[in-house]
Amino acid sequence: MEQINLGDVTITRVWEYYGPVEMTPDTFFPESPGEVWDDGASWLTPHFLDPETNIVNSAIQTWLLRSEGKTILVDTGVGNHKERPYAPVWSHLETDFLVNLARAGVAPEDVDIVVNTHLHVDHVGWNTYLDGRHWVPTFPNATYLMPKDDFDFWNPENGHKPMLGRGNQNVFEDSVAPVHEAGQTQLWENSHQISADLRLDAAPGHTPGSSVLTLASGSDRAVFVGDMLHSPVQILEPDTNSCFCEDPAGARATRRKVLGWAADNNALVIPAHLGGHGAVEVVRDGSKFATKGWAPFAPYAEQAEAHRKASL
């Protein structure tokens, strides 16, 4: 299963990449207690951690939403043909993302709204594609919703020195600026209502403009949290940041606030990069949290085999 319904909103998972990201847990999550990985090995492997190499597995995926007749993409992955000298795992990819989007029944011109939860390399890549020698918007009829704080922070003209260092080099120039120059961006602050069922809210910490998208439709609740979580370990240990968080204290506060809301409202937590079933329900566990149940999306290992058979 690659599609679920929550209230009046349909959610489809569209994958670009799944596999190792060339980082061990102690590098990716330097604050995480080592024992949490050892104790959780039975359920962290293989979807979130490769047991043979001890390398973190991650998914690059876009969440396709249909709400009130609108077609909405949440984050756009890495993209093809991008020059990423300081993020080689994402450099010059040749993925079938647009084919996978077509399998979900969506052509680029069908997209009404693109949500970039923040402007890191692996969330904005398919904002554009290479047309000859020029980067042009992939989704010609879409409004791209970008947090203004992130737009300003990552604009190289403003001279910020990010925690990510040069890991985001070229990203603004090839995946953000062309869309803005085409007049397709809407820079928002604080909160933004997309439809009766969908609202964007600022959730800073990972980056200055990081945001979450809350779904409230009928009795169903979900929250798309971008990079607030990279691993379910951060549910068990909510004070654990990734090495990419610009404001560590802010990231911890945001994570606890959003997980607390999700636990209290029986909301599905939908991060950008979880492999396996992709999304999770959480409950409070003293001062921390625990997993309650996983979404019914098919694990990527099963999807990969299905895609392989479909291509024969």
C-alpha positions as CSV (number, residue, x, y, z in Angstrom):
1,M,0.0,0.0,0.0
2,E,1.3,3.4,-1.0
3,Q,-1.8,5.5,-0.2
4,I,-4.0,6.1,2.8
5,N,-6.9,8.4,3.5
6,L,-7.2,10.6,6.6
7,G,-10.6,12.3,6.7
8,D,-11.0,14.0,3.3
9,V,-7.3,14.1,2.5
10,T,-5.6,11.4,0.4
11,I,-1.9,10.8,1.2
12,T,0.4,9.0,-1.2
13,R,4.1,8.3,-0.6
14,V,6.3,8.9,-3.7
15,W,9.8,7.7,-3.3
16,E,13.0,8.9,-4.9
17,Y,15.7,7.0,-2.9
18,Y,16.1,4.6,-0.1
19,G,19.3,3.3,1.3
20,P,22.5,4.2,3.2
21,V,23.5,7.8,3.7
22,E,27.1,7.1,4.5
23,M,26.8,8.0,8.2
24,T,27.0,5.9,11.4
25,P,24.6,6.6,14.3
26,D,27.3,8.3,16.3
27,T,28.0,10.7,13.4
28,F,24.5,11.3,12.4
29,F,23.1,11.6,15.9
30,P,26.2,12.5,18.1
31,E,24.0,13.1,21.2
32,S,22.2,9.8,21.1
33,P,23.0,7.2,23.8
34,G,24.7,4.3,22.2
35,E,22.6,1.8,24.1
36,V,19.4,2.9,22.5
37,W,20.7,1.7,19.2
38,D,21.9,-1.6,20.7
39,D,18.7,-2.2,22.6
40,G,16.6,-1.3,19.6
41,A,18.5,-3.4,17.1
42,S,15.6,-5.9,16.6
43,W,13.3,-3.2,15.2
44,L,15.8,-0.6,13.9
45,T,17.3,-3.0,11.5
46,P,17.1,-3.2,8.6
47,H,14.7,-0.3,7.8
48,F,16.6,2.4,9.7
49,L,20.0,0.9,10.2
50,D,22.1,-1.6,8.1
51,P,23.1,-4.3,10.6
52,E,26.2,-5.3,8.5
53,T,27.7,-1.9,8.0
54,N,26.2,0.1,10.9
55,I,25.3,2.8,8.4
56,V,22.0,4.7,8.8
57,N,19.4,4.0,6.2
58,S,17.2,6.9,5.1
59,A,14.4,7.5,2.6
60,I,14.1,10.4,0.3
61,Q,10.4,10.7,-0.5
62,T,7.7,13.2,-1.3
63,W,4.3,13.2,0.3
64,L,1.5,13.7,-2.3
65,L,-1.7,15.1,-0.8
66,R,-5.0,15.7,-2.4
67,S,-7.2,18.1,-0.5
68,E,-10.2,20.2,-1.7
69,G,-9.4,19.4,-5.3
70,K,-5.8,20.6,-5.0
71,T,-2.7,18.5,-5.7
72,I,0.0,19.2,-3.1
73,L,3.6,18.0,-2.8
74,V,5.3,18.1,0.6
75,D,9.1,18.4,0.0
76,T,10.7,17.5,-3.3
77,G,13.8,15.5,-2.5
78,V,17.2,15.7,-4.1
79,G,16.6,16.0,-7.8
80,N,18.6,14.9,-10.8
81,H,21.8,16.3,-12.3
82,K,22.5,18.6,-9.3
83,E,26.1,19.5,-8.6
84,R,26.7,18.8,-4.9
85,P,30.4,18.9,-4.2
86,Y,30.0,18.7,-0.4
87,A,27.2,16.2,-0.4
88,P,28.4,13.6,-2.8
89,V,25.7,11.0,-2.0
90,W,23.2,13.5,-3.6
91,S,25.4,14.6,-6.5
92,H,24.3,14.0,-10.1
93,L,21.5,11.5,-9.3
94,E,19.5,9.9,-12.1
95,T,16.4,8.7,-10.3
96,D,12.9,7.8,-11.5
97,F,11.1,10.3,-9.3
98,L,8.9,11.8,-12.0
99,V,8.1,8.3,-13.2
100,N,7.0,7.4,-9.7
101,L,5.0,10.6,-9.5
102,A,3.3,9.6,-12.8
103,R,2.5,6.2,-11.3
104,A,0.6,8.1,-8.6
105,G,-1.4,9.7,-11.3
106,V,0.3,13.1,-11.3
107,A,2.1,15.0,-14.1
108,P,4.2,18.0,-13.3
109,E,1.6,20.4,-14.7
110,D,-1.1,18.9,-12.4
111,V,0.6,20.1,-9.2
112,D,-1.1,23.1,-7.5
113,I,1.1,23.6,-4.4
114,V,4.6,22.6,-3.4
115,V,5.5,22.8,0.3
116,N,9.1,23.0,1.2
117,T,9.2,22.3,4.9
118,H,12.7,23.9,4.9
119,L,15.4,24.5,2.3
120,H,17.9,21.8,2.8
121,V,19.5,20.0,-0.2
122,D,17.2,16.9,0.2
123,H,13.9,18.8,0.4
124,V,14.0,21.2,-2.6
125,G,15.8,19.3,-5.4
126,W,12.8,18.6,-7.7
127,N,11.7,22.2,-7.4
128,T,13.6,22.5,-10.7
129,Y,14.9,20.4,-13.5
130,L,17.7,21.0,-16.1
131,D,16.3,22.3,-19.4
132,G,19.3,22.6,-21.6
133,R,21.7,24.7,-19.5
134,H,19.1,26.3,-17.3
135,W,17.3,25.3,-14.2
136,V,13.5,25.9,-14.5
137,P,10.5,25.1,-12.3
138,T,9.5,21.4,-12.5
139,F,5.9,22.2,-11.7
140,P,4.9,25.1,-13.9
141,N,1.5,25.7,-12.5
142,A,2.3,25.4,-8.8
143,T,2.8,27.9,-6.0
144,Y,5.9,27.0,-4.0
145,L,5.4,27.7,-0.3
146,M,8.7,28.5,1.3
147,P,9.4,29.7,4.8
148,K,10.7,33.3,4.6
149,D,13.1,32.7,7.4
150,D,14.8,29.8,5.6
151,F,14.7,31.7,2.3
152,D,16.6,34.6,3.9
153,F,19.0,32.3,5.8
154,W,20.1,30.2,2.8
155,N,20.3,33.1,0.4
156,P,24.1,33.4,-0.1
157,E,23.8,37.1,-0.5
158,N,23.0,37.4,3.2
159,G,26.3,35.8,4.3
160,H,25.1,33.4,7.0
161,K,27.5,30.7,8.2
162,P,25.3,27.6,8.7
163,M,26.0,24.5,10.8
164,L,25.7,22.5,7.6
165,G,28.8,24.3,6.4
166,R,29.0,23.9,2.6
167,G,26.6,20.9,2.5
168,N,24.0,23.1,1.0
169,Q,26.3,24.7,-1.6
170,N,24.5,25.5,-5.0
171,V,21.1,24.6,-3.6
172,F,19.7,28.1,-3.4
173,E,21.1,28.9,-6.8
174,D,19.7,25.8,-8.7
175,S,16.6,24.8,-6.7
176,V,15.2,28.0,-5.0
177,A,16.2,31.1,-6.9
178,P,14.9,29.9,-10.3
179,V,11.5,29.3,-8.8
180,H,11.5,32.7,-7.1
181,E,12.6,34.4,-10.3
182,A,9.8,32.8,-12.2
183,G,7.3,34.4,-9.7
184,Q,6.1,31.1,-8.3
185,T,7.1,31.4,-4.7
186,Q,5.1,32.5,-1.7
187,L,7.2,33.3,1.3
188,W,5.2,32.9,4.5
189,E,5.9,33.6,8.1
190,N,4.4,32.2,11.4
191,S,1.6,30.2,9.9
192,H,-0.2,29.7,6.6
193,Q,-3.6,28.0,5.9
194,I,-3.5,25.9,2.8
195,S,-7.0,24.4,2.9
196,A,-9.6,23.8,5.6
197,D,-7.7,20.6,6.4
198,L,-4.1,21.7,6.1
199,R,-2.1,24.4,8.0
200,L,1.6,25.2,8.0
201,D,3.3,26.4,11.2
202,A,6.8,27.6,12.0
203,A,8.8,25.0,13.9
204,P,12.3,26.4,14.1
205,G,15.4,24.6,15.4
206,H,16.6,22.3,12.7
207,T,16.8,25.4,10.5
208,P,15.6,28.9,11.3
209,G,12.5,28.4,9.0
210,S,11.7,24.8,9.5
211,S,8.0,24.1,9.5
212,V,5.4,21.4,10.1
213,L,2.2,20.8,8.2
214,T,-0.7,19.8,10.3
215,L,-3.6,17.8,8.9
216,A,-6.9,18.0,10.7
217,S,-9.8,16.4,8.8
218,G,-12.9,15.0,10.5
219,S,-11.6,13.0,13.5
220,D,-8.2,12.3,11.8
221,R,-5.0,14.1,12.7
222,A,-1.5,14.0,11.2
223,V,1.6,16.2,11.2
224,F,4.3,16.2,8.5
225,V,7.4,17.1,10.5
226,G,10.1,17.4,7.8
227,D,13.5,16.9,9.5
228,M,12.3,17.3,13.1
229,L,12.8,13.5,13.1
230,H,15.3,11.5,11.0
231,S,15.0,8.3,13.0
232,P,12.6,6.7,15.4
233,V,15.4,6.8,18.0
234,Q,14.5,10.5,18.3
235,I,11.0,9.5,19.5
236,L,12.5,7.4,22.3
237,E,15.2,10.0,23.0
238,P,13.5,13.4,22.1
239,D,16.5,15.5,23.2
240,T,18.6,13.8,20.5
241,N,19.4,16.1,17.5
242,S,20.9,15.2,14.2
243,C,24.3,16.8,13.4
244,F,22.5,19.1,11.0
245,C,20.4,21.1,13.5
246,E,21.2,24.8,13.4
247,D,19.8,25.6,16.8
248,P,20.1,22.5,19.0
249,A,18.1,23.9,21.9
250,G,15.3,25.1,19.6
251,A,15.3,21.7,17.8
252,R,14.8,19.9,21.1
253,A,12.0,22.2,22.2
254,T,10.2,21.9,18.8
255,R,10.5,18.1,18.9
256,R,9.1,17.8,22.4
257,K,6.2,20.2,21.6
258,V,5.2,18.5,18.3
259,L,5.5,15.0,19.7
260,G,3.5,16.0,22.7
261,W,0.7,17.3,20.5
262,A,0.8,14.2,18.4
263,A,0.6,11.9,21.4
264,D,-2.3,13.9,22.9
265,N,-4.3,14.1,19.7
266,N,-3.6,10.5,18.4
267,A,-2.0,12.1,15.3
268,L,0.1,10.2,12.8
269,V,3.7,11.6,12.8
270,I,5.0,11.7,9.2
271,P,8.7,12.6,8.9
272,A,10.5,13.3,5.6
273,H,13.0,10.5,5.8
274,L,11.7,7.4,7.6
275,G,12.1,4.2,5.8
276,G,10.0,1.2,6.8
277,H,6.4,2.1,7.0
278,G,7.2,5.8,6.8
279,A,5.0,7.2,9.6
280,V,4.2,6.4,13.2
281,E,1.8,7.0,16.0
282,V,3.4,7.9,19.3
283,V,2.4,7.9,23.0
284,R,3.9,9.6,26.1
285,D,6.3,7.5,28.1
286,G,7.1,9.5,31.2
287,S,9.2,12.4,30.1
288,K,9.9,10.8,26.7
289,F,7.8,9.1,24.0
290,A,7.3,5.6,22.5
291,T,6.0,4.2,19.3
292,K,2.4,3.1,19.4
293,G,1.9,1.8,15.8
294,W,3.1,2.2,12.3
295,A,1.3,3.5,9.2
296,P,0.1,0.9,6.7
297,F,2.5,1.9,3.9
298,A,4.4,-1.0,2.5
299,P,8.1,-1.0,3.6
300,Y,10.5,0.1,1.0
301,A,12.1,-3.3,0.6
302,E,8.8,-4.6,-0.6
303,Q,8.2,-1.6,-2.8
304,A,11.6,-2.0,-4.4
305,E,10.8,-5.6,-5.4
306,A,7.4,-4.5,-6.8
307,H,9.0,-1.8,-8.8
308,R,11.6,-4.2,-10.1
309,K,9.0,-6.6,-11.3
310,A,7.0,-3.8,-12.8
311,S,10.0,-2.8,-14.9
312,L,10.6,-6.3,-16.4
